[in-house]
Amino acid sequence: MNSSYVFGSTQYHIELERLRAIENLFDPASRCLLTAAGIAANSNCLESGVGADSIPRWLSNVVFPSGRITAVDLDRRFLHNL
């Protein structure tokens, strides 16, 4: 992990809690906007700044098996295989 990352806390659980709080606040609107933008089966998606990976997990239910998701983040501690 890049040590100059602003939120590069060594306290895993505190950072995960912060990311989950952000997801709880913003994910409902993000899902609505992505749906309105036409994200559907067969879509190819790039998600940057993934955080704790809730949007890529949601996208996987929408676009798989025929679509693709590429997810990137500076801090990869919370990225999981979809």
HTML snippet that shows the backbone in 3Dmol.js (N, CA, C, O; Angstrom):
<script src="https://3Dmol.org/build/3Dmol-min.js"></script>
<div id="view" style="width:600px;height:400px;position:relative"></div>
<script>
const pdb = `
ATOM      1  N   MET A   1       0.846  -1.172   0.000  1.00  0.00           N
ATOM      2  CA  MET A   1       0.000   0.000   0.000  1.00  0.00           C
ATOM      3  C   MET A   1       0.895   1.239   0.000  1.00  0.00           C
ATOM      4  O   MET A   1       1.956   1.246   0.624  1.00  0.00           O
ATOM      5  N   ASN A   2       0.468   2.269  -0.693  1.00  0.00           N
ATOM      6  CA  ASN A   2       1.202   3.523  -0.767  1.00  0.00           C
ATOM      7  C   ASN A   2       1.093   4.250   0.570  1.00  0.00           C
ATOM      8  O   ASN A   2      -0.009   4.581   1.007  1.00  0.00           O
ATOM      9  N   SER A   3       2.223   4.498   1.220  1.00  0.00           N
ATOM     10  CA  SER A   3       2.191   5.108   2.549  1.00  0.00           C
ATOM     11  C   SER A   3       1.726   6.562   2.536  1.00  0.00           C
ATOM     12  O   SER A   3       1.403   7.105   3.593  1.00  0.00           O
ATOM     13  N   SER A   4       1.683   7.208   1.369  1.00  0.00           N
ATOM     14  CA  SER A   4       1.222   8.587   1.301  1.00  0.00           C
ATOM     15  C   SER A   4      -0.296   8.686   1.108  1.00  0.00           C
ATOM     16  O   SER A   4      -0.833   9.790   1.011  1.00  0.00           O
ATOM     17  N   TYR A   5      -0.984   7.556   1.050  1.00  0.00           N
ATOM     18  CA  TYR A   5      -2.434   7.554   0.910  1.00  0.00           C
ATOM     19  C   TYR A   5      -3.052   8.217   2.138  1.00  0.00           C
ATOM     20  O   TYR A   5      -2.740   7.846   3.269  1.00  0.00           O
ATOM     21  N   VAL A   6      -3.927   9.194   1.917  1.00  0.00           N
ATOM     22  CA  VAL A   6      -4.477  10.010   2.998  1.00  0.00           C
ATOM     23  C   VAL A   6      -5.149   9.177   4.080  1.00  0.00           C
ATOM     24  O   VAL A   6      -4.963   9.437   5.269  1.00  0.00           O
ATOM     25  N   PHE A   7      -5.928   8.176   3.678  1.00  0.00           N
ATOM     26  CA  PHE A   7      -6.665   7.375   4.646  1.00  0.00           C
ATOM     27  C   PHE A   7      -5.976   6.040   4.904  1.00  0.00           C
ATOM     28  O   PHE A   7      -6.642   5.059   5.234  1.00  0.00           O
ATOM     29  N   GLY A   8      -4.660   5.986   4.758  1.00  0.00           N
ATOM     30  CA  GLY A   8      -3.906   4.750   4.912  1.00  0.00           C
ATOM     31  C   GLY A   8      -3.736   4.336   6.358  1.00  0.00           C
ATOM     32  O   GLY A   8      -2.611   4.225   6.845  1.00  0.00           O
ATOM     33  N   SER A   9      -4.807   4.113   7.028  1.00  0.00           N
ATOM     34  CA  SER A   9      -4.767   3.724   8.432  1.00  0.00           C
ATOM     35  C   SER A   9      -4.312   2.279   8.569  1.00  0.00           C
ATOM     36  O   SER A   9      -4.706   1.416   7.784  1.00  0.00           O
ATOM     37  N   THR A  10      -3.485   2.024   9.565  1.00  0.00           N
ATOM     38  CA  THR A  10      -3.113   0.648   9.859  1.00  0.00           C
ATOM     39  C   THR A  10      -4.207  -0.042  10.668  1.00  0.00           C
ATOM     40  O   THR A  10      -4.139  -1.248  10.908  1.00  0.00           O
ATOM     41  N   GLN A  11      -5.212   0.719  11.088  1.00  0.00           N
ATOM     42  CA  GLN A  11      -6.314   0.161  11.871  1.00  0.00           C
ATOM     43  C   GLN A  11      -7.424  -0.277  10.913  1.00  0.00           C
ATOM     44  O   GLN A  11      -8.339   0.486  10.604  1.00  0.00           O
ATOM     45  N   TYR A  12      -7.318  -1.508  10.460  1.00  0.00           N
ATOM     46  CA  TYR A  12      -8.194  -2.082   9.443  1.00  0.00           C
ATOM     47  C   TYR A  12      -9.672  -1.875   9.759  1.00  0.00           C
ATOM     48  O   TYR A  12     -10.428  -1.419   8.902  1.00  0.00           O
ATOM     49  N   HIS A  13     -10.082  -2.200  10.956  1.00  0.00           N
ATOM     50  CA  HIS A  13     -11.512  -2.158  11.301  1.00  0.00           C
ATOM     51  C   HIS A  13     -12.063  -0.732  11.332  1.00  0.00           C
ATOM     52  O   HIS A  13     -13.224  -0.515  10.985  1.00  0.00           O
ATOM     53  N   ILE A  14     -11.264   0.221  11.733  1.00  0.00           N
ATOM     54  CA  ILE A  14     -11.708   1.611  11.742  1.00  0.00           C
ATOM     55  C   ILE A  14     -11.913   2.103  10.314  1.00  0.00           C
ATOM     56  O   ILE A  14     -12.913   2.760  10.023  1.00  0.00           O
ATOM     57  N   GLU A  15     -10.982   1.793   9.429  1.00  0.00           N
ATOM     58  CA  GLU A  15     -11.116   2.201   8.030  1.00  0.00           C
ATOM     59  C   GLU A  15     -12.297   1.503   7.369  1.00  0.00           C
ATOM     60  O   GLU A  15     -13.037   2.134   6.614  1.00  0.00           O
ATOM     61  N   LEU A  16     -12.488   0.216   7.635  1.00  0.00           N
ATOM     62  CA  LEU A  16     -13.628  -0.502   7.070  1.00  0.00           C
ATOM     63  C   LEU A  16     -14.938   0.102   7.563  1.00  0.00           C
ATOM     64  O   LEU A  16     -15.882   0.233   6.784  1.00  0.00           O
ATOM     65  N   GLU A  17     -15.014   0.467   8.824  1.00  0.00           N
ATOM     66  CA  GLU A  17     -16.223   1.100   9.370  1.00  0.00           C
ATOM     67  C   GLU A  17     -16.499   2.436   8.679  1.00  0.00           C
ATOM     68  O   GLU A  17     -17.648   2.755   8.374  1.00  0.00           O
ATOM     69  N   ARG A  18     -15.449   3.211   8.435  1.00  0.00           N
ATOM     70  CA  ARG A  18     -15.600   4.496   7.743  1.00  0.00           C
ATOM     71  C   ARG A  18     -16.124   4.285   6.321  1.00  0.00           C
ATOM     72  O   ARG A  18     -17.020   5.000   5.873  1.00  0.00           O
ATOM     73  N   LEU A  19     -15.567   3.311   5.625  1.00  0.00           N
ATOM     74  CA  LEU A  19     -16.007   3.036   4.255  1.00  0.00           C
ATOM     75  C   LEU A  19     -17.446   2.532   4.222  1.00  0.00           C
ATOM     76  O   LEU A  19     -18.212   2.925   3.343  1.00  0.00           O
ATOM     77  N   ARG A  20     -17.822   1.681   5.150  1.00  0.00           N
ATOM     78  CA  ARG A  20     -19.205   1.171   5.214  1.00  0.00           C
ATOM     79  C   ARG A  20     -20.190   2.312   5.491  1.00  0.00           C
ATOM     80  O   ARG A  20     -21.294   2.318   4.946  1.00  0.00           O
ATOM     81  N   ALA A  21     -19.804   3.265   6.323  1.00  0.00           N
ATOM     82  CA  ALA A  21     -20.673   4.414   6.591  1.00  0.00           C
ATOM     83  C   ALA A  21     -20.884   5.231   5.324  1.00  0.00           C
ATOM     84  O   ALA A  21     -21.997   5.685   5.060  1.00  0.00           O
ATOM     85  N   ILE A  22     -19.838   5.421   4.547  1.00  0.00           N
ATOM     86  CA  ILE A  22     -19.957   6.137   3.273  1.00  0.00           C
ATOM     87  C   ILE A  22     -20.878   5.373   2.334  1.00  0.00           C
ATOM     88  O   ILE A  22     -21.727   5.972   1.674  1.00  0.00           O
ATOM     89  N   GLU A  23     -20.716   4.050   2.268  1.00  0.00           N
ATOM     90  CA  GLU A  23     -21.592   3.231   1.418  1.00  0.00           C
ATOM     91  C   GLU A  23     -23.055   3.371   1.841  1.00  0.00           C
ATOM     92  O   GLU A  23     -23.931   3.544   0.994  1.00  0.00           O
ATOM     93  N   ASN A  24     -23.316   3.298   3.128  1.00  0.00           N
ATOM     94  CA  ASN A  24     -24.695   3.410   3.614  1.00  0.00           C
ATOM     95  C   ASN A  24     -25.325   4.735   3.227  1.00  0.00           C
ATOM     96  O   ASN A  24     -26.526   4.810   2.965  1.00  0.00           O
ATOM     97  N   LEU A  25     -24.519   5.770   3.192  1.00  0.00           N
ATOM     98  CA  LEU A  25     -25.024   7.100   2.858  1.00  0.00           C
ATOM     99  C   LEU A  25     -25.236   7.282   1.355  1.00  0.00           C
ATOM    100  O   LEU A  25     -26.265   7.817   0.940  1.00  0.00           O
ATOM    101  N   PHE A  26     -24.278   6.846   0.537  1.00  0.00           N
ATOM    102  CA  PHE A  26     -24.293   7.189  -0.888  1.00  0.00           C
ATOM    103  C   PHE A  26     -24.721   6.073  -1.840  1.00  0.00           C
ATOM    104  O   PHE A  26     -25.122   6.367  -2.966  1.00  0.00           O
ATOM    105  N   ASP A  27     -24.652   4.816  -1.438  1.00  0.00           N
ATOM    106  CA  ASP A  27     -24.959   3.723  -2.367  1.00  0.00           C
ATOM    107  C   ASP A  27     -26.381   3.743  -2.937  1.00  0.00           C
ATOM    108  O   ASP A  27     -26.541   3.478  -4.128  1.00  0.00           O
ATOM    109  N   PRO A  28     -27.411   4.040  -2.160  1.00  0.00           N
ATOM    110  CA  PRO A  28     -28.747   4.054  -2.754  1.00  0.00           C
ATOM    111  C   PRO A  28     -28.847   5.017  -3.950  1.00  0.00           C
ATOM    112  O   PRO A  28     -29.415   4.663  -4.983  1.00  0.00           O
ATOM    113  N   ALA A  29     -28.310   6.203  -3.811  1.00  0.00           N
ATOM    114  CA  ALA A  29     -28.333   7.172  -4.917  1.00  0.00           C
ATOM    115  C   ALA A  29     -27.448   6.703  -6.066  1.00  0.00           C
ATOM    116  O   ALA A  29     -27.807   6.871  -7.231  1.00  0.00           O
ATOM    117  N   SER A  30     -26.299   6.119  -5.750  1.00  0.00           N
ATOM    118  CA  SER A  30     -25.401   5.621  -6.798  1.00  0.00           C
ATOM    119  C   SER A  30     -26.075   4.526  -7.610  1.00  0.00           C
ATOM    120  O   SER A  30     -25.973   4.518  -8.837  1.00  0.00           O
ATOM    121  N   ARG A  31     -26.761   3.603  -6.947  1.00  0.00           N
ATOM    122  CA  ARG A  31     -27.464   2.531  -7.663  1.00  0.00           C
ATOM    123  C   ARG A  31     -28.558   3.100  -8.557  1.00  0.00           C
ATOM    124  O   ARG A  31     -28.736   2.637  -9.684  1.00  0.00           O
ATOM    125  N   CYS A  32     -29.288   4.088  -8.076  1.00  0.00           N
ATOM    126  CA  CYS A  32     -30.331   4.724  -8.893  1.00  0.00           C
ATOM    127  C   CYS A  32     -29.733   5.392 -10.123  1.00  0.00           C
ATOM    128  O   CYS A  32     -30.260   5.252 -11.227  1.00  0.00           O
ATOM    129  N   LEU A  33     -28.638   6.114  -9.937  1.00  0.00           N
ATOM    130  CA  LEU A  33     -27.990   6.799 -11.057  1.00  0.00           C
ATOM    131  C   LEU A  33     -27.420   5.812 -12.070  1.00  0.00           C
ATOM    132  O   LEU A  33     -27.525   6.033 -13.277  1.00  0.00           O
ATOM    133  N   LEU A  34     -26.821   4.732 -11.596  1.00  0.00           N
ATOM    134  CA  LEU A  34     -26.275   3.722 -12.509  1.00  0.00           C
ATOM    135  C   LEU A  34     -27.388   3.029 -13.290  1.00  0.00           C
ATOM    136  O   LEU A  34     -27.239   2.760 -14.482  1.00  0.00           O
ATOM    137  N   THR A  35     -28.484   2.744 -12.630  1.00  0.00           N
ATOM    138  CA  THR A  35     -29.628   2.136 -13.318  1.00  0.00           C
ATOM    139  C   THR A  35     -30.190   3.093 -14.355  1.00  0.00           C
ATOM    140  O   THR A  35     -30.485   2.681 -15.477  1.00  0.00           O
ATOM    141  N   ALA A  36     -30.343   4.356 -14.005  1.00  0.00           N
ATOM    142  CA  ALA A  36     -30.855   5.361 -14.943  1.00  0.00           C
ATOM    143  C   ALA A  36     -29.905   5.566 -16.122  1.00  0.00           C
ATOM    144  O   ALA A  36     -30.339   5.916 -17.220  1.00  0.00           O
ATOM    145  N   ALA A  37     -28.613   5.349 -15.893  1.00  0.00           N
ATOM    146  CA  ALA A  37     -27.629   5.490 -16.970  1.00  0.00           C
ATOM    147  C   ALA A  37     -27.651   4.307 -17.922  1.00  0.00           C
ATOM    148  O   ALA A  37     -27.003   4.339 -18.968  1.00  0.00           O
ATOM    149  N   GLY A  38     -28.389   3.267 -17.569  1.00  0.00           N
ATOM    150  CA  GLY A  38     -28.530   2.131 -18.478  1.00  0.00           C
ATOM    151  C   GLY A  38     -27.640   0.942 -18.175  1.00  0.00           C
ATOM    152  O   GLY A  38     -27.507   0.046 -19.009  1.00  0.00           O
ATOM    153  N   ILE A  39     -27.030   0.915 -17.002  1.00  0.00           N
ATOM    154  CA  ILE A  39     -26.224  -0.255 -16.642  1.00  0.00           C
ATOM    155  C   ILE A  39     -27.152  -1.462 -16.580  1.00  0.00           C
ATOM    156  O   ILE A  39     -28.156  -1.451 -15.869  1.00  0.00           O
ATOM    157  N   ALA A  40     -26.805  -2.497 -17.330  1.00  0.00           N
ATOM    158  CA  ALA A  40     -27.644  -3.689 -17.409  1.00  0.00           C
ATOM    159  C   ALA A  40     -26.774  -4.874 -17.807  1.00  0.00           C
ATOM    160  O   ALA A  40     -25.559  -4.739 -17.948  1.00  0.00           O
ATOM    161  N   ALA A  41     -27.401  -6.040 -17.987  1.00  0.00           N
ATOM    162  CA  ALA A  41     -26.666  -7.212 -18.457  1.00  0.00           C
ATOM    163  C   ALA A  41     -25.898  -6.836 -19.714  1.00  0.00           C
ATOM    164  O   ALA A  41     -26.374  -6.033 -20.517  1.00  0.00           O
ATOM    165  N   ASN A  42     -24.738  -7.398 -19.887  1.00  0.00           N
ATOM    166  CA  ASN A  42     -23.826  -7.153 -21.016  1.00  0.00           C
ATOM    167  C   ASN A  42     -23.016  -5.877 -20.873  1.00  0.00           C
ATOM    168  O   ASN A  42     -22.165  -5.610 -21.721  1.00  0.00           O
ATOM    169  N   SER A  43     -23.242  -5.072 -19.833  1.00  0.00           N
ATOM    170  CA  SER A  43     -22.473  -3.837 -19.666  1.00  0.00           C
ATOM    171  C   SER A  43     -21.048  -4.156 -19.236  1.00  0.00           C
ATOM    172  O   SER A  43     -20.800  -5.141 -18.540  1.00  0.00           O
ATOM    173  N   ASN A  44     -20.119  -3.312 -19.659  1.00  0.00           N
ATOM    174  CA  ASN A  44     -18.736  -3.368 -19.198  1.00  0.00           C
ATOM    175  C   ASN A  44     -18.511  -2.133 -18.349  1.00  0.00           C
ATOM    176  O   ASN A  44     -18.724  -1.014 -18.815  1.00  0.00           O
ATOM    177  N   CYS A  45     -18.082  -2.322 -17.104  1.00  0.00           N
ATOM    178  CA  CYS A  45     -18.018  -1.236 -16.129  1.00  0.00           C
ATOM    179  C   CYS A  45     -16.610  -1.077 -15.563  1.00  0.00           C
ATOM    180  O   CYS A  45     -15.902  -2.058 -15.339  1.00  0.00           O
ATOM    181  N   LEU A  46     -16.222   0.166 -15.338  1.00  0.00           N
ATOM    182  CA  LEU A  46     -14.999   0.495 -14.621  1.00  0.00           C
ATOM    183  C   LEU A  46     -15.397   1.242 -13.369  1.00  0.00           C
ATOM    184  O   LEU A  46     -16.028   2.296 -13.444  1.00  0.00           O
ATOM    185  N   GLU A  47     -15.034   0.707 -12.223  1.00  0.00           N
ATOM    186  CA  GLU A  47     -15.322   1.338 -10.935  1.00  0.00           C
ATOM    187  C   GLU A  47     -13.989   1.745 -10.329  1.00  0.00           C
ATOM    188  O   GLU A  47     -13.152   0.889 -10.041  1.00  0.00           O
ATOM    189  N   SER A  48     -13.785   3.038 -10.132  1.00  0.00           N
ATOM    190  CA  SER A  48     -12.541   3.513  -9.524  1.00  0.00           C
ATOM    191  C   SER A  48     -12.853   4.127  -8.167  1.00  0.00           C
ATOM    192  O   SER A  48     -13.897   4.751  -7.981  1.00  0.00           O
ATOM    193  N   GLY A  49     -11.944   3.946  -7.228  1.00  0.00           N
ATOM    194  CA  GLY A  49     -12.204   4.401  -5.866  1.00  0.00           C
ATOM    195  C   GLY A  49     -13.216   3.503  -5.207  1.00  0.00           C
ATOM    196  O   GLY A  49     -14.201   3.983  -4.647  1.00  0.00           O
ATOM    197  N   VAL A  50     -12.992   2.219  -5.263  1.00  0.00           N
ATOM    198  CA  VAL A  50     -13.958   1.197  -4.865  1.00  0.00           C
ATOM    199  C   VAL A  50     -14.306   1.207  -3.384  1.00  0.00           C
ATOM    200  O   VAL A  50     -15.428   0.863  -3.011  1.00  0.00           O
ATOM    201  N   GLY A  51     -13.370   1.593  -2.544  1.00  0.00           N
ATOM    202  CA  GLY A  51     -13.649   1.578  -1.107  1.00  0.00           C
ATOM    203  C   GLY A  51     -13.794   0.163  -0.592  1.00  0.00           C
ATOM    204  O   GLY A  51     -12.867  -0.637  -0.717  1.00  0.00           O
ATOM    205  N   ALA A  52     -14.933  -0.161  -0.016  1.00  0.00           N
ATOM    206  CA  ALA A  52     -15.171  -1.494   0.547  1.00  0.00           C
ATOM    207  C   ALA A  52     -15.913  -2.405  -0.424  1.00  0.00           C
ATOM    208  O   ALA A  52     -16.410  -3.453  -0.011  1.00  0.00           O
ATOM    209  N   ASP A  53     -16.001  -2.052  -1.650  1.00  0.00           N
ATOM    210  CA  ASP A  53     -16.471  -2.825  -2.811  1.00  0.00           C
ATOM    211  C   ASP A  53     -17.968  -3.107  -2.912  1.00  0.00           C
ATOM    212  O   ASP A  53     -18.357  -4.073  -3.567  1.00  0.00           O
ATOM    213  N   SER A  54     -18.816  -2.299  -2.287  1.00  0.00           N
ATOM    214  CA  SER A  54     -20.258  -2.566  -2.358  1.00  0.00           C
ATOM    215  C   SER A  54     -20.834  -2.324  -3.755  1.00  0.00           C
ATOM    216  O   SER A  54     -21.695  -3.084  -4.198  1.00  0.00           O
ATOM    217  N   ILE A  55     -20.382  -1.289  -4.452  1.00  0.00           N
ATOM    218  CA  ILE A  55     -20.916  -1.020  -5.794  1.00  0.00           C
ATOM    219  C   ILE A  55     -20.476  -2.095  -6.788  1.00  0.00           C
ATOM    220  O   ILE A  55     -21.312  -2.552  -7.567  1.00  0.00           O
ATOM    221  N   PRO A  56     -19.206  -2.526  -6.807  1.00  0.00           N
ATOM    222  CA  PRO A  56     -18.868  -3.632  -7.713  1.00  0.00           C
ATOM    223  C   PRO A  56     -19.648  -4.909  -7.407  1.00  0.00           C
ATOM    224  O   PRO A  56     -20.013  -5.649  -8.321  1.00  0.00           O
ATOM    225  N   ARG A  57     -19.900  -5.165  -6.143  1.00  0.00           N
ATOM    226  CA  ARG A  57     -20.706  -6.357  -5.803  1.00  0.00           C
ATOM    227  C   ARG A  57     -22.133  -6.205  -6.335  1.00  0.00           C
ATOM    228  O   ARG A  57     -22.705  -7.157  -6.865  1.00  0.00           O
ATOM    229  N   TRP A  58     -22.702  -5.010  -6.193  1.00  0.00           N
ATOM    230  CA  TRP A  58     -24.037  -4.760  -6.734  1.00  0.00           C
ATOM    231  C   TRP A  58     -24.009  -4.885  -8.260  1.00  0.00           C
ATOM    232  O   TRP A  58     -24.884  -5.515  -8.853  1.00  0.00           O
ATOM    233  N   LEU A  59     -22.996  -4.278  -8.889  1.00  0.00           N
ATOM    234  CA  LEU A  59     -22.871  -4.360 -10.345  1.00  0.00           C
ATOM    235  C   LEU A  59     -22.779  -5.804 -10.825  1.00  0.00           C
ATOM    236  O   LEU A  59     -23.327  -6.149 -11.872  1.00  0.00           O
ATOM    237  N   SER A  60     -22.092  -6.638 -10.068  1.00  0.00           N
ATOM    238  CA  SER A  60     -21.948  -8.036 -10.486  1.00  0.00           C
ATOM    239  C   SER A  60     -23.303  -8.727 -10.597  1.00  0.00           C
ATOM    240  O   SER A  60     -23.492  -9.585 -11.458  1.00  0.00           O
ATOM    241  N   ASN A  61     -24.233  -8.362  -9.743  1.00  0.00           N
ATOM    242  CA  ASN A  61     -25.581  -8.935  -9.832  1.00  0.00           C
ATOM    243  C   ASN A  61     -26.344  -8.415 -11.038  1.00  0.00           C
ATOM    244  O   ASN A  61     -27.277  -9.064 -11.509  1.00  0.00           O
ATOM    245  N   VAL A  62     -25.958  -7.257 -11.540  1.00  0.00           N
ATOM    246  CA  VAL A  62     -26.648  -6.639 -12.673  1.00  0.00           C
ATOM    247  C   VAL A  62     -26.049  -7.083 -14.007  1.00  0.00           C
ATOM    248  O   VAL A  62     -26.790  -7.443 -14.921  1.00  0.00           O
ATOM    249  N   VAL A  63     -24.731  -7.063 -14.134  1.00  0.00           N
ATOM    250  CA  VAL A  63     -24.110  -7.261 -15.445  1.00  0.00           C
ATOM    251  C   VAL A  63     -23.645  -8.682 -15.723  1.00  0.00           C
ATOM    252  O   VAL A  63     -23.529  -9.059 -16.889  1.00  0.00           O
ATOM    253  N   PHE A  64     -23.375  -9.485 -14.702  1.00  0.00           N
ATOM    254  CA  PHE A  64     -22.890 -10.847 -14.927  1.00  0.00           C
ATOM    255  C   PHE A  64     -24.026 -11.723 -15.403  1.00  0.00           C
ATOM    256  O   PHE A  64     -25.174 -11.439 -15.063  1.00  0.00           O
ATOM    257  N   PRO A  65     -23.782 -12.759 -16.159  1.00  0.00           N
ATOM    258  CA  PRO A  65     -22.479 -13.309 -16.516  1.00  0.00           C
ATOM    259  C   PRO A  65     -21.899 -12.753 -17.826  1.00  0.00           C
ATOM    260  O   PRO A  65     -20.746 -13.029 -18.155  1.00  0.00           O
ATOM    261  N   SER A  66     -22.675 -11.990 -18.556  1.00  0.00           N
ATOM    262  CA  SER A  66     -22.203 -11.556 -19.877  1.00  0.00           C
ATOM    263  C   SER A  66     -21.437 -10.238 -19.861  1.00  0.00           C
ATOM    264  O   SER A  66     -20.744  -9.926 -20.829  1.00  0.00           O
ATOM    265  N   GLY A  67     -21.543  -9.454 -18.786  1.00  0.00           N
ATOM    266  CA  GLY A  67     -20.822  -8.192 -18.688  1.00  0.00           C
ATOM    267  C   GLY A  67     -19.543  -8.349 -17.880  1.00  0.00           C
ATOM    268  O   GLY A  67     -19.241  -9.430 -17.375  1.00  0.00           O
ATOM    269  N   ARG A  68     -18.795  -7.256 -17.766  1.00  0.00           N
ATOM    270  CA  ARG A  68     -17.538  -7.281 -17.023  1.00  0.00           C
ATOM    271  C   ARG A  68     -17.442  -6.074 -16.103  1.00  0.00           C
ATOM    272  O   ARG A  68     -18.004  -5.015 -16.382  1.00  0.00           O
ATOM    273  N   ILE A  69     -16.724  -6.252 -15.008  1.00  0.00           N
ATOM    274  CA  ILE A  69     -16.454  -5.158 -14.075  1.00  0.00           C
ATOM    275  C   ILE A  69     -14.950  -5.140 -13.809  1.00  0.00           C
ATOM    276  O   ILE A  69     -14.353  -6.167 -13.488  1.00  0.00           O
ATOM    277  N   THR A  70     -14.357  -3.975 -13.944  1.00  0.00           N
ATOM    278  CA  THR A  70     -12.982  -3.767 -13.527  1.00  0.00           C
ATOM    279  C   THR A  70     -13.034  -2.780 -12.365  1.00  0.00           C
ATOM    280  O   THR A  70     -13.560  -1.676 -12.507  1.00  0.00           O
ATOM    281  N   ALA A  71     -12.491  -3.174 -11.222  1.00  0.00           N
ATOM    282  CA  ALA A  71     -12.540  -2.343 -10.019  1.00  0.00           C
ATOM    283  C   ALA A  71     -11.115  -2.023  -9.570  1.00  0.00           C
ATOM    284  O   ALA A  71     -10.275  -2.915  -9.458  1.00  0.00           O
ATOM    285  N   VAL A  72     -10.853  -0.733  -9.314  1.00  0.00           N
ATOM    286  CA  VAL A  72      -9.513  -0.310  -8.882  1.00  0.00           C
ATOM    287  C   VAL A  72      -9.612   0.643  -7.692  1.00  0.00           C
ATOM    288  O   VAL A  72     -10.594   1.369  -7.536  1.00  0.00           O
ATOM    289  N   ASP A  73      -8.584   0.621  -6.870  1.00  0.00           N
ATOM    290  CA  ASP A  73      -8.493   1.534  -5.732  1.00  0.00           C
ATOM    291  C   ASP A  73      -7.037   1.596  -5.308  1.00  0.00           C
ATOM    292  O   ASP A  73      -6.304   0.619  -5.457  1.00  0.00           O
ATOM    293  N   LEU A  74      -6.609   2.741  -4.778  1.00  0.00           N
ATOM    294  CA  LEU A  74      -5.252   2.864  -4.258  1.00  0.00           C
ATOM    295  C   LEU A  74      -5.027   1.917  -3.085  1.00  0.00           C
ATOM    296  O   LEU A  74      -3.948   1.341  -2.941  1.00  0.00           O
ATOM    297  N   ASP A  75      -6.037   1.761  -2.259  1.00  0.00           N
ATOM    298  CA  ASP A  75      -5.969   0.894  -1.080  1.00  0.00           C
ATOM    299  C   ASP A  75      -6.769  -0.358  -1.386  1.00  0.00           C
ATOM    300  O   ASP A  75      -8.000  -0.332  -1.374  1.00  0.00           O
ATOM    301  N   ARG A  76      -6.078  -1.449  -1.660  1.00  0.00           N
ATOM    302  CA  ARG A  76      -6.743  -2.680  -2.110  1.00  0.00           C
ATOM    303  C   ARG A  76      -7.122  -3.620  -0.969  1.00  0.00           C
ATOM    304  O   ARG A  76      -7.536  -4.750  -1.229  1.00  0.00           O
ATOM    305  N   ARG A  77      -6.997  -3.193   0.277  1.00  0.00           N
ATOM    306  CA  ARG A  77      -7.293  -4.080   1.403  1.00  0.00           C
ATOM    307  C   ARG A  77      -8.724  -4.605   1.387  1.00  0.00           C
ATOM    308  O   ARG A  77      -8.987  -5.707   1.868  1.00  0.00           O
ATOM    309  N   PHE A  78      -9.636  -3.832   0.843  1.00  0.00           N
ATOM    310  CA  PHE A  78     -11.045  -4.199   0.937  1.00  0.00           C
ATOM    311  C   PHE A  78     -11.629  -4.716  -0.375  1.00  0.00           C
ATOM    312  O   PHE A  78     -12.834  -4.950  -0.469  1.00  0.00           O
ATOM    313  N   LEU A  79     -10.790  -4.893  -1.375  1.00  0.00           N
ATOM    314  CA  LEU A  79     -11.246  -5.471  -2.634  1.00  0.00           C
ATOM    315  C   LEU A  79     -11.289  -6.981  -2.479  1.00  0.00           C
ATOM    316  O   LEU A  79     -10.345  -7.589  -1.975  1.00  0.00           O
ATOM    317  N   HIS A  80     -12.370  -7.571  -2.907  1.00  0.00           N
ATOM    318  CA  HIS A  80     -12.534  -9.012  -2.825  1.00  0.00           C
ATOM    319  C   HIS A  80     -12.885  -9.544  -4.208  1.00  0.00           C
ATOM    320  O   HIS A  80     -13.355  -8.797  -5.067  1.00  0.00           O
ATOM    321  N   ASN A  81     -12.659 -10.814  -4.417  1.00  0.00           N
ATOM    322  CA  ASN A  81     -13.052 -11.411  -5.698  1.00  0.00           C
ATOM    323  C   ASN A  81     -14.564 -11.460  -5.780  1.00  0.00           C
ATOM    324  O   ASN A  81     -15.247 -11.841  -4.830  1.00  0.00           O
ATOM    325  N   LEU A  82     -15.069 -11.067  -6.937  1.00  0.00           N
ATOM    326  CA  LEU A  82     -16.525 -11.076  -7.136  1.00  0.00           C
ATOM    327  C   LEU A  82     -16.961 -12.422  -7.659  1.00  0.00           C
ATOM    328  O   LEU A  82     -18.151 -12.637  -7.893  1.00  0.00           O
TER     329      LEU A  82
END
`;
const viewer = $3Dmol.createViewer("view");
viewer.addModel(pdb, "pdb");
viewer.setStyle({}, {cartoon: {color: "spectrum"}});
viewer.zoomTo();
viewer.render();
</script>
